[in-house]
Structure formats: C-alpha cells, structure tokens
C-alpha cells in the first residue's frame, strides 16, 4: 500500500491552511454548542445484559407488577428510638408517598414494609419508564425525600436509580477535579518537552478541536438512543491522552524535517506526514480496532462507551492528519525557552543510551522480563465483581439508605432477589424451594400479578455484591424449574459478571489477532509483529498485577482514599485490556516505525535501533509523561472505577514506555539483528508494500 497519499494530504492541508482551519473552526464551534449539554443527556444505567434471564424478569415486573423491578425508587425511614407506628414515622411515610405520587415516572407506592425490630420502614415505588429515565426521576425526587428527615427519623432515597444518580453526581465532581489537575500539568510537560511555547500549544489545540467536535456528535446521538455517562468520561480521558501523543510525534518530526529543509516548509510537512503521520494513522487504527472488539459484548453500557471513545479518537485522528498539517509552519519555534532546541532532534543522549543497551542486550532483556513477570504474578489470583455500595461516599443518600436496610433486614436486605413464576405454576412449591436454598435468609409471601404470574421476594444472608450472593443466584437457577425467572439487582449483577467473564477471552483474542495483523501489515516483519503482540501482552499483565495489588488487596486504599472491595470491577479485565493494549500498540508503532524507516535506509539492523531511539526516545518519554499525568490525575480524583482505570492505564504506560519500548524492545532487536525484519515470501506477495523511509 503506497502511503504517499498522506504526504499529498499533508501538503494540500498546508497549502490550503486557511480553508482547513476555518472548516475545523466551524465544525468545532457548531458542534461545540451542544457539548455542554452532553452530560445532562447521558445515562447512568444501562448495565444490563441483552437477552439475559434477569432482564427478562425485569421486563415482566415492569409489565405485570406495576414496575416494581430493580429500577424502583426506595425510601427508607429509620429511628433508633421511635417505632414504625409513631406519628413522626407515619407522617413521613405519608409525605414520601405523596412525593412519589407527584413524579410521573413512578407508580404509586406499595404498602410500607417494616423491619423485624420495628424501627426501619421501606417504602417502594415502581418505575414506569426505562432505566435512564428512572435515574432522572430519582434525581428529581431526591431532595424532597431527604427533606423529610427530622423529629428523630432519618430518611434517605436508595435503590438502583438512586445509586446511579448519586454516582453520577460524585463522578461529575471527580471529573471536574481531574480536569482542573490535568490541563495545567499537561501544559507544563508539553512546554518542558518542546522547549517553545508555540509548539507546546499545538497538541492542546488539536485535542480540544477533536474532543469538542466528538462531544457535539455524541449529544446528537443521545437524541435517538441512550448513551452511558461513561462514554463521556472515557472518551475525554482517552482522547486527551492520545491527541497529545499524536501531536507530539508529528510536531517533533516536523521540527526535524524543517531543520533539514528550512526553505521548503510544504516539503517538510509532506515528509512529516509520510513518516510520523503514517505512524499516527496506524496507531489510530489500532486503537479503533481494539475498541471495536468491545462492541461484541452484549451490554449496552459497554457498547456505548466503546462507541463514544471510538468517535472521540476518530475526530482526534482526523484533526491530527488534517488540522495539524495546516497549522504547522516556520513560526513553530517561536517563543523558545532557554532549554529549547530547534535542531534535527536526533538526541545524542538517546543515541548513547542505545549504545549502552547494545553492550548488554541479553542481561537487559532478562532483567526486563523478570520485572514484568514479577509484577504480573498477582493476576493469577485476580478476582472481579460488580461495584458495591462503598464506591459512594458515606454521606450520600443512596448509601445511607442502603446501610439502614442492611442493618434492619440483614446484609442482603438492600438487594432483594425476585423470583417470577408463570401462569399455572405451583407457587407454594417454588416458594418452598426458594426458602430451602442455602444462603436465603427470608422469603416473603408470593404476590399475584397480571396474567397469572406470581412474584416471590427473597432476602439473601450475604451482601448483594458478595460471591456468596452470586452463588445463591446460581443455586436458584439450577434448582428451580426452567420456566421460573430469577431477577432483581443481585441477579442482574450476576448475569453481567458472568457475561463479562464469558466474553473476555473472545474480546482479548480478537484484539490480539487484529493487533498482530495490523503490525504485520504496517511493519512488514513477521518477528516484529509476533514480538510486538507478546510484549504488549506482558505490559497488560504487569499493569493488571499492579492493579490487583492496589485495589483487590487494598495496598493503595489509604493513599487514594477508597475502601477496597476485595476485587477489581468486573469490566476491568475485558475493557481495560482493550484500552491498555491499544496504548501499548501506540508506542510500539511509533518506535518500530522509526526503526523500520532507518532499516529501509541503511540496511543495518543495529543502526536502525540506535537511530529509532535517538529520534523517538525524547518524544516517547514526553508523550508517556503526558499520558501518565492524565491517567493518574483521573486515578487520584475520580470514583473507584475511575481510580482503577486511571491507575492501571497509568502504570501500563509507565511500564510500556520506559521499560518495554526503551529497554526490552531495543535489547531484543539487537539480539535478533536483521532476522527481526524478515518477511516470508508468501506474506511479501500478499501484503501491500508499506514503506516509512522518505
């Protein structure tokens, strides 16, 4: 495949820079008008599994039992001193009933349920709308329910919609803190990396244009279908990191090309886009391919998150290949700082570092592998589970109500198990089977619904997020007739967890295969493609090993301010794998594309390693520094799932850039020599001709 079109595209964009810049400005401003409205249009729910038993149970409950599903609103009343029949209790219950009745999205409240000790009451109102609107309904009634506290009675709104409403609010606060930390830290790193204020500003312009445009399009999509709020969080974090990465490599290469041909700016742009631009294109395609594999998972939240991230990365990639060449020019070295260099950017320090690696490649390879394998060891005992209530601060209503239910009805009280029988079923026999299942604390009398169905509500002895509760769901489904549906919050979490476990090997396999094929296509070397995938896999495993220690074993709980759940969030292995692998491929492509370029010119494998490190060592370190700063700020300021993502991705970049790309890969390339660039004849005949030397 002749990639000269990228050079032509870059030259065209530079020659028509006014047109390109104005077009991007119109696009960013036009779509940016809608960007501030995006957050309010996103959903905090959508974590169900398509075609699962639990989703089928929820649909029956919504259709035949007045909406009393996992999406119900639940008001909890508690007093240490007063009993449920006290006037203060009764007045509060009456007022809460009126609040629920005033909300069109909620069904009339069911009769209140009193705890065994008589000091806690649960009032439940069914949902008449989809999960997204249920969350918004919880947001609307939240303050009114909270205002009922007083006269010795504490009142709180809880349930799944209330949880997501509070989580969204906490998440928004964390995102704002992360953004406040990210932008100044990023700006400082860019100034240090480029040495000129003019060059340092370009990555921020590029990323802002791409991200704002993507946010506007995402808002448009919300007018037709629901999107998870995580699509904004992840898209913002990932697009910011990748956009700055892409700009760093293109701008660095342009400054070198301009130094070589100062009188031919347009030619320098063409050289830049035919080399660094080509690497950026392949890197962006790798990211999009990795994220597209996530679309295989039948979970709406997952698919919309992947869609949002793909959209953001696509816009940033488009800006890197069109807007950035238009902006590049001789003024890029203006406002230089004392340490700024405007030379060809072949670093003597990194060339010397490559020479040192060449002296002891075997030792450095074994040492790097030992470190990665040691860090990856905790993955062997990795545990996963759905987020528990402790991801919310203790002063949030949903957590307060949850704790009151757990104290009054037992640990399983906040997550009732809902067993549905169809018409003609032996309801008494099913109730007895449920009650005799190990792990069930209590079973309430069956409630008749429309069309002859019955609802049997059971309370487990364990916390809804615990492994023991998952085992109860598995035992119920195994022991009850196949026509009986087991649903409720615990069952929905169980189905989600099982689905993610089932699809994880599939998604990971697809990502690895497509990553290998793309490397083979781009770099035209069989060993390089195989080694690239293996080294990326090592980076991922090591990052997850550190994540297991930090979160599952709680080593970072005090430092980052969270309560360890004893496991990683269920979506972490599958989703974070795709992200970490994409990031690892990012650095793989940049380093090896440069090595390929040098090898094509000289035919000397050792010179190719030294030349690639001399030209890409500095921008890789700068790009990694920006990514680490972005991810770690989200890890510090975000909610627990965001902390997991920020720390795992930050550690992955740290290990991949500084250990794998700058030590392990050069050491292996030195050891293998020219054989690293061998391509079988059959592959040479099949693959298009891709070259990086200009």
Secondary structure as UniProt FT lines:
FT   HELIX           4..15
FT   HELIX           17..35
FT   TURN            36..37
FT   HELIX           38..41
FT   TURN            50..51
FT   HELIX           53..64
FT   TURN            66..67
FT   TURN            70..71
FT   STRAND          73..78
FT   TURN            84..85
FT   HELIX           87..101
FT   TURN            104..105
FT   STRAND          106..109
FT   STRAND          113..114
FT   TURN            116..117
FT   STRAND          120..127
FT   HELIX           131..146
FT   TURN            147..148
FT   TURN            151..152
FT   STRAND          153..158
FT   HELIX           160..194
FT   HELIX           197..222
FT   TURN            223..224
FT   HELIX           230..260
FT   TURN            262..263
FT   HELIX           265..294
FT   TURN            295..296
FT   HELIX           300..327
FT   HELIX           330..333
FT   TURN            338..339
FT   HELIX           348..359
FT   HELIX           361..376
FT   HELIX           377..381
FT   STRAND          384..385
FT   HELIX           389..391
FT   TURN            394..395
FT   HELIX           397..409
FT   TURN            411..414
FT   STRAND          417..421
FT   TURN            423..424
FT   HELIX           427..435
FT   TURN            438..439
FT   STRAND          440..443
FT   STRAND          447..448
FT   HELIX           450..452
FT   STRAND          454..460
FT   TURN            464..465
FT   HELIX           467..479
FT   TURN            482..483
FT   STRAND          485..487
FT   HELIX           489..523
FT   HELIX           526..547
FT   HELIX           548..552
FT   TURN            555..556
FT   HELIX           557..560
FT   STRAND          568..569
FT   HELIX           572..576
FT   HELIX           577..602
FT   HELIX           605..637
FT   HELIX           640..655
FT   HELIX           656..664
FT   HELIX           665..672
FT   HELIX           673..677
FT   HELIX           681..686
//
